[in-house]
Amino acid sequence: MAFVQQLLFSPSLSDSDRQGALDRIHADPGIPNPVCTTSSFWLKNPHPTLSKAQSKSLPEQAEIVVIGSGITAASVAHTLLVNKNPEDFSSIAKKVVILEARDFCSGATGRNGGHVLETADDYMELEETFGPDTAKSIMKFRLSHLQTILGVADKLGIAESSQARKVQFLSVYFEEETWAAAKERLKRFKDAMPEDSKDWVIHEKPLPKNFKLESATGVISGPAAALWPYRFVTGVFDSLTQQFPNTLSIETNTPVTGITKLSSSTEAANLSFTVETPRGAIKCRHVIHCTNGHVGHLVPQLKGCIYPVRGQMSAQNPGEAFPAYGQKHSWLMNYDTGFDYLTQLPQNDGLGLSNGEMMLGGGFAQGRKSGIADLGIPTDDELSLDCNIHLRGALPAIFGNQNWGKIHPDPVKAMWTGTMGFSADGLPWVGKLPFSDTSSSKDEDKEGLTKGAQWISAGYSGDGMVQAWLCGQALGTMILQNDTEIKAEGILDWFPEQMRVTEQRISKSMLPRHLTLAPNKL
């Protein structure tokens, strides 16, 4: 997150470029375009039943409507359906309806890097911002995603199909100055959290030969995971549709165009909202926003708190001499400015999905105007020429000709972009939207139930795979608590309270609209 603020308020940035970025950040991000989009390698084999899933007619009522079909939606739906007593659902036929503007899981999750990677680089900044106790809580939350996601894949029997695997990350540095700073950040993390950081190791020159990184100055290694994100999410939803065929409805190519509160005189069956789509309207009790970079379209109060940033990914054939490291390593390449991220897919995986492809993303800082041109961009229909040039040439340069070998005649198999949701204060936004609650003490006393609300989990700042699943799980638990079905004290003690949505946080965190306010706001 810090690099975005540094970029926005860099003295070298022209006033017009800075103001243009702020204008885009506060603009309506709109609805994802189902036609104009780049082709993600992850989506090359669409799920046969989920990709374009759609009922013959849209359900007229639902207890809960979830907008979005990525990893956050998967976690929320899994939490609600697995933990909610079926007898406690209302009499409404469809209890949970997933609404997706395009094909299933075609947004950020279907376009990301496939990493489950927390380098602990943020610990120092978190400690300085929130204090040591909160910094430790946030780090534990992020780090726990490694075992949580691998555990979900194992439990649901989708580890093989989603290629979920534990690897060792290699965070690579090429400059002495950035390497020295990285070692200091790691020392702070290790001093504060010795048990959690015991597997983090500093590698000085001469580096292990099997790293194939002769041009690097130093490397930090640690535990991580990698997977095929689209197949992980479709695996979760496939399991849910089989387990809850009469409870869960998935409606793709059904964008939400508006949400309105039902008046008290027209409420029925404890319903609170009308969700409007081109296929019709659904009356529901709760609305859950899992739309990340697009959240400002339906929740305009959060424009400037959560905003879109365009990122670029590629799938590339390795050089002929490069080893099959897909089951062993993932990489983070740290430059003087910016970074790239890399996984390698398993070779001859047995399912015909992959053959050692290098999944390289990044090049943001090498993009147009040093990346400022991608801030506030909510579309994934174009490639950045500058990022394209960088990503196409990075791997042979990083690993060296002797380790890379002869370049494949068709080195780049796919290049695409995706929309990330960045948070103005660097933390995800999770919880009930404070301006959406329809309950009153009179309603609760009379009916024994709170009314509905709108909820959100979004704003992962490019680190969704180490934040989204447990944010979704926390949100699902909050909704169950709201509906008085879970009473246990301390059930969310593991969730960092700083990630909750509050009116105070919205006011404090929102980026300025105009250039003249910037120095006083940040």
Secondary structure, 3 states (H helix, E strand, C coil): CHHHHHHHCCCCCCHHHHHHHHHHHCCCCCCCCCCCCCCCHHHCCCCCCCCCCCCCCCCCEEEEEEECCCHHHHHHHHHHHHHCCHHHCCCCCEEEEEECCCCCCCCCHHHCCCEECCCCCCHHHHHHHHCHHHHHHHHHHHHCHHHHHHHHHHHHCCCCCCCCEEEEEEEEECCHHHHHHHHHHHHHHHHHCCCCCCCCEEECCCCCHHHCCCCCCEEEEEEEEECCHHHHHHHHHHHHHHHCCCCEEEECCCCCCEEEECCCCCCCCCCCEEEEECCEEEEEEEEEECCHHHHHHHCHHHECCEEEEEEEEEEECCCCCCCCCCCCEEEEEECCCCEEEEEECCCCCCCCCCCCCEEEEECCCCCHHHHHHHECCCCCCCCCHHHHHHHHHHHHHHHCHHHHCCCCCCCEEEEEEEEEEEECCCCCEEEECCCCCCCCHHHHHHHCCCCCCEEEEECCCCCHHHCHHHHHHHHHHHHHHHCCCCCCCCCCCCCCHHHECCHHHHHHHCCCCCHHHHHHHC
